[in-house]
């Protein structure tokens, strides 16, 4: 599994782990469905953009933040935006 997401501990400013993101179905491959994900309570940032602003993951998060972000992404030219 490619580790393209860094998991950061904001208290220590150190890398706490890494992740390859969700499986093909959007689930976190590291926990059972409904379980708290390993990056919960930490911040995540793309490995190739370590200087990017990190996203803080809720301590109770059970869905992969990448899956949530992709599900909420709507193209700017979408009819949904124009309505």
C-alpha positions as CSV (number, residue, x, y, z in Angstrom):
1,X,0.0,0.0,0.0
2,X,1.4,3.4,-1.0
3,X,1.6,5.7,2.0
4,X,0.7,9.0,0.4
5,X,-1.0,10.6,3.4
6,X,0.9,11.6,6.5
7,X,-0.7,11.5,9.9
8,X,0.5,14.2,12.1
9,X,0.4,14.6,15.9
10,X,-0.2,18.3,16.3
11,X,0.8,18.3,19.9
12,X,4.4,17.1,19.2
13,X,4.6,18.3,15.5
14,X,5.8,14.8,14.5
15,X,4.7,12.3,12.0
16,X,2.5,9.7,13.8
17,X,2.0,7.4,10.9
18,X,1.1,7.2,7.2
19,X,-1.8,5.9,5.1
20,X,-2.6,5.0,1.6
21,X,-6.1,6.3,1.8
22,X,-9.4,4.5,1.4
23,X,-10.0,1.1,-0.4
24,X,-11.9,1.0,-3.7
25,X,-15.2,1.1,-1.9
26,X,-14.2,4.2,0.1
27,X,-13.8,2.4,3.5
28,X,-10.7,2.6,5.7
29,X,-8.9,-0.7,5.1
30,X,-7.4,-0.5,8.6
31,X,-10.6,-0.9,10.6
32,X,-13.9,-2.7,10.4
33,X,-16.9,-0.7,9.1
34,X,-18.1,1.7,11.8
35,X,-14.9,1.6,13.8
36,X,-12.9,4.7,14.6
37,X,-10.3,5.3,12.0
38,X,-6.6,5.3,12.9
39,X,-6.1,9.0,12.0
40,X,-9.0,10.1,14.2
41,X,-7.8,12.9,16.5
42,X,-4.8,13.6,14.4
43,X,-4.2,15.8,11.4
44,X,-3.5,14.6,7.9
45,X,-1.6,16.1,5.0
46,X,-0.6,14.8,1.5
47,X,2.9,13.4,1.7
48,X,3.9,15.2,-1.5
49,X,2.7,18.5,0.0
50,X,4.0,18.5,3.6
51,X,3.9,22.3,3.7
52,X,0.1,22.3,3.0
53,X,-2.3,23.3,5.7
54,X,-3.2,20.0,7.5
55,X,-6.8,18.8,8.0
56,X,-7.7,17.9,11.6
57,X,-9.7,14.7,11.8
58,X,-12.5,14.4,14.4
59,X,-11.6,12.1,17.3
60,X,-14.7,10.1,16.7
61,X,-14.4,9.9,12.9
62,X,-15.5,6.5,11.4
63,X,-15.3,7.4,7.7
64,X,-12.1,8.1,5.7
65,X,-11.8,11.9,5.4
66,X,-10.7,11.5,1.7
67,X,-13.9,9.6,1.0
68,X,-16.0,12.3,2.7
69,X,-14.2,15.0,0.8
70,X,-14.7,13.3,-2.6
71,X,-18.3,12.7,-1.8
72,X,-18.9,16.3,-1.0
73,X,-16.9,17.7,-4.0
74,X,-19.2,19.2,-6.6
75,X,-17.8,20.8,-9.8
76,X,-18.2,24.5,-9.9
77,X,-20.2,24.3,-13.2
78,X,-22.7,21.8,-11.7
79,X,-26.4,22.4,-12.0
80,X,-26.5,21.8,-8.2
81,X,-24.5,25.0,-7.6
82,X,-26.6,27.0,-10.1
83,X,-29.9,26.1,-8.6
